[in-house]
């Protein structure tokens, strides 16, 4: 995924909130993925409008991030995992 890509949640993903965690189900039953609060924020920003830089700003604004921590790398890993489980798509 490029820095300017804007990921989009696939329409067939089911979401269940379980307090501190969120469970995503691929409608075809191919994937189940559990999100913590940080990953949930990334997920919520996968609306086809937000870039990696937008997500980084949102995470830094919402969580105490240590100085020098590579937030973009964390976001990239999360997005790659969601793409690999076919929960996201590239926005058109």
Wavefront OBJ file of the C-alpha trace (Angstrom):
o trace
v 0.000 0.000 0.000
v 1.352 3.406 -0.913
v 1.383 6.391 1.437
v -1.318 8.064 -0.647
v -3.617 5.020 -0.896
v -6.919 5.292 0.880
v -8.140 1.872 2.045
v -11.815 1.030 2.147
v -13.702 -1.501 4.263
v -15.307 -4.242 2.177
v -19.091 -4.186 2.311
v -19.435 -7.833 3.318
v -17.532 -7.511 6.612
v -19.550 -8.048 9.782
v -18.509 -6.190 12.933
v -19.160 -7.130 16.554
v -18.058 -4.921 19.444
v -16.998 -6.780 22.588
v -16.089 -3.958 24.940
v -12.356 -3.320 24.597
v -12.130 -5.392 21.418
v -13.876 -5.542 18.075
v -14.284 -8.709 16.027
v -14.420 -8.566 12.237
v -15.911 -11.410 10.229
v -15.417 -11.876 6.517
v -18.938 -12.653 5.263
v -17.635 -15.625 3.297
v -16.310 -17.075 6.547
v -12.722 -16.868 5.400
v -11.437 -14.578 8.114
v -11.961 -13.542 11.695
v -9.847 -10.738 13.072
v -9.840 -9.187 16.543
v -9.030 -5.491 16.840
v -7.793 -3.643 19.909
v -8.649 0.044 20.413
v -5.762 1.260 18.277
v -6.545 -1.071 15.383
v -10.235 -0.159 15.681
v -9.385 3.500 15.107
v -7.405 2.527 12.010
v -10.359 0.402 10.862
v -12.779 3.300 11.370
v -10.553 5.480 9.174
v -10.672 2.953 6.318
v -13.482 4.808 4.594
v -11.767 5.533 1.284
v -11.108 9.107 2.387
v -8.148 8.786 4.784
v -4.521 8.238 3.795
v -1.743 6.712 5.893
v -0.715 10.215 6.994
v -4.289 11.006 8.054
v -4.339 7.835 10.121
v -1.001 8.690 11.729
v -2.292 12.123 12.768
v -5.443 10.561 14.239
v -3.479 7.979 16.231
v -1.061 10.567 17.575
v -4.004 12.770 18.590
v -5.849 9.887 20.286
v -3.053 7.978 22.030
v 0.141 8.758 23.935
v 2.786 7.853 21.353
v 6.418 7.773 22.512
v 8.729 10.261 20.810
v 10.413 8.717 17.797
v 7.996 5.779 17.526
v 7.280 4.818 13.896
v 3.497 4.996 13.919
v 3.324 4.684 10.125
v 5.031 1.277 10.268
v 2.478 0.087 12.838
v -0.404 1.339 10.697
v 1.115 -0.269 7.607
v 1.380 -3.655 9.371
v -2.221 -3.416 10.554
v -3.467 -2.532 7.075
v -1.431 -5.311 5.466
v -2.977 -7.816 7.883
v -6.493 -6.564 7.123
v -5.841 -6.669 3.372
v -4.412 -10.201 3.641
v -7.616 -11.347 5.362
v -9.642 -9.724 2.566
v -11.323 -7.287 4.940
v -10.176 -4.159 3.060
v -9.941 -3.012 -0.528
v -8.300 -0.092 -2.305
v -10.668 2.848 -2.808
v -11.563 3.419 -6.452
l 1 2 3 4 5 6 7 8 9 10 11 12 13 14 15 16 17 18 19 20 21 22 23 24 25 26 27 28 29 30 31 32 33 34 35 36 37 38 39 40 41 42 43 44 45 46 47 48 49 50 51 52 53 54 55 56 57 58 59 60 61 62 63 64 65 66 67 68 69 70 71 72 73 74 75 76 77 78 79 80 81 82 83 84 85 86 87 88 89 90 91 92
